[in-house]
Amino acid sequence: MANKVKTIGVLTSGGDAPGMNAAIRSVVRTALAAGLNVKGIKRGYAGLLDEDIVDMDTKSVADILQRGGTILYTARCLEFKEPEVQKRGAEILRKHGIDGLVVIGGDGSFQGASKLAALGINTVGLPGTIDLDIACTEYTIGFDTAVNTAMEAIDKVRDTSTSHERCSIIEVMGRQAGYIALWCGIANGAEDILMVEKYDHDEQRIINNILDKKKLGKKHHIIINAEGVGDSYGMAERIEKATGIETRATIIGHIQRGGSPTCKDRVYASAMGAKAVDLLCEGATNRVVGYRDGEFIDYDIQEALQMTKGIDEYMYEISKSYLSATEEKLILGYRQQYEKYIQHIEIEYQALVNQINEEVTMFKTLLALVFDGPENQKLEASVAVAISAGVQEEKLLKNRAERDAFFIAE
């Protein structure tokens, strides 16, 4: 165990995420309640190197729970990967009396925190990313807000897509992880979900799916596309050309990072912030807080970074069955009905051809008698022609009735 701390620093690093402010607030208030000093480091590791460090108290974190983004600002700092730069960062922390550090960010941010821990700075990481792609935890700060923001945006696109009977490709964030795409695909009832982990780049399958559902009378088609798959505009052009259905691409973009955090993000981020301070007060270092099986837990950072995480196979199967099982059954039924109809028409057509040939032969015989036969045969032939015409009309009506009955039964 490392030495207990007296002054805690807190920074946010990498991409921002709704709920980071709740975590910052929790760190500050929990630390102050424990009798510790707190300092905020602005703009992540880049701000640390620039010594952009401020004292924090309860007023510093007043009225920030409901705010998106991060009041400490954030930045990416590739320079911090260099060992000499890491040493300078540790020296700056000591210069400002910071002996404990809470880092809110993703895997890259945790790498930096682990390096500082090796240099004697007690560190704890909090998972802050909308992508839900940190392997050691089932929850990351910001995901819940981001996925709800995307879901609401997709609902709105569906409204206009339905009105115009379009196909809509909606691109959500997730460069290396498809969790937002998967969750929105299920929540929004998308017809297709494209994720970096699962997409096989078979556009013809998507096109066939669109055409099959159009035959069922579906007026619109929603495709959720993860950022890592990309090419939404190009895909829209190709689909429109292949299907003849107007197809639009919409990239939701950075609105998924912003906005007031959901209740879950506020509460879970607050719990994680308090857990980080508790760990530092116990003298722990090189830890990352996670959430698993209903509990807030912690792991060694290096152990956590070695973990892997893929798309939940059960959730993926749910998305496929939920989205297409019933419709595939309908499509199969449609195809079977169509084949049965074609078979019926062919049989009916052949029967009519045979009937017409017989009638033509009979009419030729009757007409010959009408014009060339004796008087009594002419009269009989005229009556036969009239009777035959009535029979033909009756058969036509019967054939129509049989055809209508067939389609009603189907």
C-alpha positions in Angstrom: 0.0 0.0 0.0 1.2 3.5 -0.8 1.2 6.4 1.7 -2.1 8.1 2.5 -2.7 11.4 0.8 -3.3 15.0 2.0 -4.1 16.8 -1.3 -6.0 15.3 -4.2 -5.9 16.5 -7.7 -8.6 15.7 -10.3 -8.5 15.9 -14.1 -10.5 14.9 -17.1 -8.7 13.5 -20.1 -9.6 12.4 -23.6 -13.1 12.7 -25.0 -15.7 14.4 -22.7 -18.7 12.6 -21.5 -22.0 13.6 -19.7 -21.6 12.9 -16.0 -18.0 14.0 -15.7 -19.1 17.0 -13.7 -21.0 14.8 -11.3 -17.8 12.8 -10.8 -15.7 15.9 -10.3 -18.3 17.3 -7.8 -18.3 14.0 -5.9 -14.5 13.9 -5.7 -14.3 17.4 -4.4 -17.0 17.2 -1.8 -16.0 13.7 -0.5 -12.4 14.8 -0.2 -13.2 18.0 1.6 -15.5 16.0 4.0 -12.5 13.8 4.7 -10.3 16.8 5.6 -8.3 16.8 2.4 -7.4 19.6 0.1 -8.5 19.4 -3.6 -7.0 20.9 -6.7 -8.4 20.9 -10.2 -6.1 20.3 -13.1 -7.5 21.9 -16.3 -7.3 20.4 -19.8 -6.1 17.0 -18.7 -2.4 16.0 -18.9 -1.8 18.9 -21.2 -2.9 21.3 -18.5 -0.8 19.4 -15.9 2.3 20.1 -18.0 1.3 23.7 -18.3 0.6 23.8 -14.5 -2.9 25.0 -15.1 -3.9 24.0 -11.6 -6.5 25.7 -9.3 -7.7 25.2 -5.8 -11.2 23.8 -5.4 -13.9 24.0 -2.7 -17.6 23.4 -2.5 -18.4 26.6 -4.4 -16.2 25.4 -7.2 -18.6 22.5 -7.9 -21.9 24.2 -7.1 -24.7 23.8 -9.7 -22.7 21.5 -12.0 -24.6 18.2 -11.6 -27.0 19.0 -14.4 -24.3 20.3 -16.8 -22.9 18.3 -19.6 -19.2 18.4 -20.6 -16.5 19.0 -17.9 -15.9 22.2 -16.0 -12.2 21.3 -15.9 -12.1 21.1 -19.7 -10.3 18.2 -21.5 -7.7 17.5 -24.1 -5.7 14.7 -25.6 -1.9 14.8 -24.9 0.2 12.4 -27.0 3.3 14.0 -25.5 2.5 12.4 -22.2 3.4 9.0 -23.6 7.1 9.9 -23.3 8.8 8.8 -20.1 10.6 12.1 -19.6 7.3 14.0 -19.9 5.7 11.6 -17.4 8.5 12.4 -14.9 8.0 16.1 -15.4 4.3 15.6 -14.8 5.0 13.8 -11.5 7.4 16.6 -10.4 4.7 19.2 -11.2 2.2 17.3 -9.0 4.7 17.2 -6.1 5.5 20.9 -6.6 1.8 21.7 -6.0 1.6 19.3 -3.1 -0.6 16.8 -4.9 0.1 13.3 -3.7 -3.2 11.7 -4.9 -4.7 12.0 -8.3 -8.1 11.1 -9.8 -8.1 10.6 -13.6 -11.4 10.6 -15.3 -11.2 9.2 -18.9 -10.6 6.1 -21.0 -7.9 3.5 -21.5 -5.3 6.0 -22.8 -5.9 8.2 -19.7 -5.4 5.2 -17.5 -2.1 4.4 -19.1 -0.9 7.9 -18.0 -2.3 7.4 -14.5 -0.4 4.1 -14.2 2.9 5.7 -15.2 2.4 8.4 -12.5 1.6 5.7 -10.0 5.0 4.1 -10.8 6.6 7.4 -10.1 5.1 7.6 -6.6 1.8 9.5 -7.2 -1.2 7.7 -5.8 -3.6 7.4 -8.7 -7.2 6.2 -9.2 -9.0 6.1 -12.6 -12.7 6.6 -13.3 -14.1 5.2 -16.6 -15.4 8.3 -18.5 -16.4 7.5 -22.1 -19.6 7.4 -24.0 -18.4 4.3 -25.9 -18.8 1.8 -23.0 -15.6 0.1 -24.3 -13.6 -0.2 -21.0 -13.3 -3.9 -20.4 -13.2 -4.0 -16.6 -16.6 -2.3 -16.1 -20.2 -2.8 -17.2 -20.8 0.9 -16.9 -18.9 4.0 -18.1 -19.7 7.6 -17.3 -21.6 9.2 -20.1 -22.9 6.1 -22.0 -26.4 6.3 -20.6 -26.8 9.9 -21.6 -25.2 9.5 -25.0 -27.3 6.5 -26.0 -30.5 8.2 -24.9 -29.6 11.3 -26.8 -29.0 9.1 -29.9 -32.2 7.2 -29.4 -34.3 10.4 -29.2 -32.6 11.8 -32.4 -33.3 8.5 -34.2 -36.9 8.6 -33.2 -37.1 12.1 -34.8 -35.4 10.9 -38.0 -37.8 8.0 -38.2 -40.8 10.4 -38.1 -39.6 12.2 -41.2 -38.4 9.0 -42.9 -41.8 7.5 -42.5 -43.5 10.6 -43.9 -41.4 10.6 -47.0 -41.3 6.7 -47.3 -37.5 6.8 -47.2 -34.6 4.6 -46.2 -32.5 6.3 -43.5 -29.0 5.5 -42.6 -28.2 7.0 -39.2 -24.6 7.1 -38.0 -23.9 7.1 -34.3 -20.6 7.4 -32.4 -18.4 4.3 -31.8 -15.2 4.3 -33.8 -14.0 1.0 -32.3 -17.0 -0.1 -30.3 -20.6 -0.7 -31.4 -22.5 -0.4 -28.1 -24.3 2.8 -29.0 -25.3 1.3 -32.3 -26.5 -2.0 -30.7 -28.5 -0.4 -28.0 -30.1 2.2 -30.3 -30.8 -0.6 -32.9 -32.8 -2.5 -30.3 -34.4 0.6 -28.6 -35.4 2.2 -32.0 -36.4 -1.0 -33.7 -34.0 -0.5 -36.6 -34.2 -2.9 -39.5 -30.4 -3.2 -39.7 -27.5 -2.6 -37.3 -24.0 -2.2 -38.5 -21.2 -2.5 -35.9 -17.5 -2.7 -36.3 -17.4 -6.0 -34.4 -20.0 -7.7 -36.6 -20.5 -6.1 -39.9 -19.4 -8.2 -42.9 -19.7 -5.5 -45.5 -22.3 -7.4 -47.4 -24.4 -4.5 -48.8 -26.4 -6.8 -51.0 -27.9 -8.5 -47.9 -29.0 -5.0 -46.7 -30.5 -4.2 -50.2 -32.4 -7.6 -50.3 -33.7 -6.9 -46.8 -35.0 -3.5 -47.9 -36.7 -4.9 -51.0 -38.2 -7.8 -49.1 -39.8 -5.6 -46.5 -41.0 -3.2 -49.2 -43.0 -6.1 -50.7 -44.6 -6.5 -47.2 -45.8 -3.0 -47.4 -43.1 -1.4 -45.2 -42.9 2.3 -45.9 -39.6 3.1 -44.4 -36.3 1.4 -43.4 -33.9 2.5 -40.6 -30.3 1.4 -40.6 -28.1 2.2 -37.6 -24.5 2.6 -38.6 -21.6 2.8 -36.1 -19.0 5.4 -36.8 -16.3 2.8 -37.2 -18.1 1.3 -40.2 -18.7 4.7 -41.6 -19.3 5.6 -45.3 -22.9 6.5 -44.6 -23.3 8.9 -47.5 -21.7 6.5 -50.0 -23.8 3.7 -48.7 -27.0 5.8 -49.1 -26.2 6.5 -52.7 -25.6 2.8 -53.5 -28.7 1.7 -51.7 -30.9 4.3 -53.5 -29.5 3.3 -56.9 -30.1 -0.5 -56.2 -33.6 -0.2 -54.7 -35.1 2.9 -56.3 -36.0 4.0 -52.8 -35.0 7.5 -51.7 -32.2 7.0 -49.1 -30.7 9.7 -46.8 -27.8 9.6 -44.5 -27.8 11.4 -41.1 -24.7 11.6 -38.9 -25.8 12.5 -35.4 -22.3 13.5 -34.4 -21.2 15.3 -31.3 -24.6 16.0 -29.8 -24.1 12.6 -28.3 -21.3 13.9 -26.1 -23.3 16.9 -24.8 -26.4 17.6 -22.9 -27.6 17.3 -19.3 -26.6 13.8 -18.0 -29.3 11.3 -17.1 -30.2 10.3 -13.6 -28.2 7.2 -13.9 -25.0 9.0 -15.1 -25.3 11.5 -12.3 -25.8 8.9 -9.6 -23.2 6.3 -10.9 -20.6 9.0 -11.6 -21.1 10.4 -8.1 -20.7 6.9 -6.6 -17.5 6.4 -8.6 -16.1 9.7 -7.5 -16.7 8.9 -3.9 -15.2 5.5 -4.3 -12.0 7.0 -5.8 -11.5 9.2 -2.8 -12.2 6.4 -0.4 -9.5 4.3 -2.2 -6.9 7.2 -2.0 -7.8 7.7 1.7 -7.0 4.0 2.3 -3.6 4.6 0.6 -4.5 2.6 -2.5 -2.8 3.5 -5.8 -2.8 2.4 -9.5 -6.5 1.4 -9.3 -9.4 1.9 -11.6 -13.0 2.0 -10.4 -15.6 -0.2 -12.2 -19.1 -1.4 -11.9 -19.9 -5.1 -12.1 -22.8 -7.3 -10.9 -24.5 -4.4 -9.1 -21.4 -3.3 -7.2 -18.8 -0.6 -7.5 -15.4 -2.3 -7.4 -11.8 -1.6 -8.3 -9.0 -3.3 -10.2 -5.3 -2.8 -10.7 -5.0 -0.5 -13.7 -2.6 -2.8 -15.6 -4.8 -5.8 -14.9 -7.8 -3.8 -16.2 -6.0 -2.7 -19.3 -5.2 -6.4 -20.1 -8.9 -7.3 -20.1 -10.8 -7.6 -23.4 -14.4 -6.8 -24.1 -16.6 -7.7 -27.1 -20.2 -7.2 -28.0 -22.5 -9.3 -25.7 -23.5 -12.2 -27.9 -26.9 -12.6 -26.2 -27.7 -8.9 -26.8 -26.6 -9.3 -30.5 -28.8 -12.3 -30.9 -31.7 -10.4 -29.4 -31.1 -7.6 -31.8 -31.3 -10.0 -34.8 -34.3 -12.0 -33.6 -36.2 -8.9 -32.3 -35.7 -7.0 -35.5 -36.3 -9.7 -38.1 -37.7 -13.0 -36.9 -41.3 -12.1 -37.4 -40.6 -10.2 -40.6 -38.6 -13.1 -42.0 -41.5 -15.4 -41.3 -43.8 -13.0 -43.2 -41.4 -12.7 -46.1 -41.2 -16.5 -46.3 -45.0 -16.7 -46.2 -45.2 -14.1 -49.0 -42.7 -16.0 -51.1 -44.6 -19.3 -50.6 -47.9 -17.6 -51.5 -46.4 -16.0 -54.6 -45.1 -19.4 -55.8 -48.4 -21.0 -55.1 -50.2 -18.2 -57.0 -47.8 -18.6 -60.0 -48.4 -22.4 -60.0 -52.2 -21.8 -59.9 -52.1 -19.3 -62.8 -50.0 -21.7 -64.9 -52.5 -24.5 -64.4 -55.5 -22.2 -65.0 -53.8 -20.8 -68.1 -53.2 -24.2 -69.7 -56.8 -25.2 -68.9 -58.1 -22.1 -70.7 -55.8 -22.7 -73.7 -57.2 -26.2 -74.0 -60.8 -24.9 -73.6 -60.3 -22.2 -76.2 -59.0 -24.7 -78.7 -62.0 -26.9 -78.2 -64.4 -24.0 -78.5 -62.7 -22.7 -81.6 -63.2 -26.1 -83.3 -66.8 -26.2 -82.2 -67.5 -22.7 -83.5 -65.9 -23.4 -86.8 -68.2 -26.4 -87.2 -71.3 -24.5 -86.2 -70.6 -21.5 -88.4 -70.1 -23.9 -91.4 -73.5 -25.2 -90.8 -75.0 -21.8 -90.4 -73.8 -20.6 -93.7 -73.6 -23.8 -95.8 -76.0 -26.3 -94.4 -79.7 -27.1 -95.1 -82.3 -24.7 -93.6 -83.1 -26.9 -90.6 -79.4 -27.3 -89.7 -78.9 -23.5 -90.0 -81.6 -23.0 -87.4 -80.2 -25.6 -85.1 -76.6 -24.2 -85.5 -77.8 -20.6 -84.7 -79.4 -21.9 -81.5 -76.3 -23.8 -80.6 -74.1 -20.7 -81.1 -76.4 -18.7 -78.8 -76.3 -21.4 -76.1 -72.5 -21.7 -76.4 -72.2 -17.9 -75.9 -74.2 -18.2 -72.8 -72.1 -21.1 -71.6 -69.0 -19.1 -72.2 -70.2 -16.2 -70.2 -71.2 -18.5 -67.3 -67.7 -20.2 -67.4 -66.0 -16.7 -67.4 -68.0 -15.7 -64.3 -67.2 -19.0 -62.7 -63.5 -18.6 -63.4 -63.5 -15.1 -61.9 -65.3 -16.3 -58.8 -62.8 -19.2 -58.4 -59.9 -16.7 -58.7 -61.4 -14.3 -56.1 -62.0 -17.2 -53.7 -58.4 -18.3 -54.1 -57.0 -14.9 -53.1 -59.5 -14.5 -50.3 -58.4 -17.9 -48.9 -54.7 -16.9 -49.2 
